[in-house]
Amino acid sequence: MAQDAPLFSVVIPVYNRAHLIERAIRSVLDQHCQDFEIVVVDDGSTDDPASAIGKIGDPRIRVIRQD
């Protein structure tokens, strides 16, 4: 049986804001409704936001990296 899709997606674009991305993601994770996915779109950052995102460790977070 296929897994149900989340109710909605939150898309967070990031470019050289690794120091802020964890705060933005935690703000979403703290919301009352928990049926969502977070899609972080990294537009070629040079400050490694994926490292900060990986520390959160929530399976609802996906990262899409573009050059």
N, C-alpha and C positions, 0 to 999 in steps of 0.2 A: 504494500500500500504506500502511495506517495505521501511525503510529509506535507502538511498544510503550509501554504505560503503565509508569510506574516501579513498582518492587517495593513501595514503601511511601511514605507521605506523613508529613512532620513538620509539625505545626501549632504555630505559635508565636504566642500572643496578645500584643499589645503595647498599652499605654496609657501615654503620657507617659514612655517609657523609651528614647528615641532614643539616649541615651548608653550603653545596655546591649545594644541589639538587634544591633549588629554582632558583638559578642563571642558572643552566643548562636548566631547564624547560623554564624559561623566554627567554633564547636564542632561543629556538625552537619557542616559541610563537611570537617572533619578526620577524620571517621570512616572506618574501613576499607571498609565497604560504600558504594559510590557510586551505587547504583541507587535514587534517591529524588527526591522533589520537596519543597521547603519552601514551605509556605503560611503567610504572615504575615497575621494578622488584626488590623488596626488599629481599635480601638474608639473612634475619634474623638479621637485624640491631638492636642494643640496644639503639640507640640515637633518636628514634622516627621520622624518616623522613616523616611519614604520616601526622604529625602535620604541618610541613612546606609545604607539598604538598597541604593540605587542605586549607591553607590560600590563595592559588592562585585562587581556586574556578572556574576552567575552566572545563566544562563538557566533553571536549575531553581527559581529563587525567584519566587513569585507573591505579590502583595500584594492583599489584599481590605480595602477601607476602608469602615467603617460610621460613620455620623454618631452 
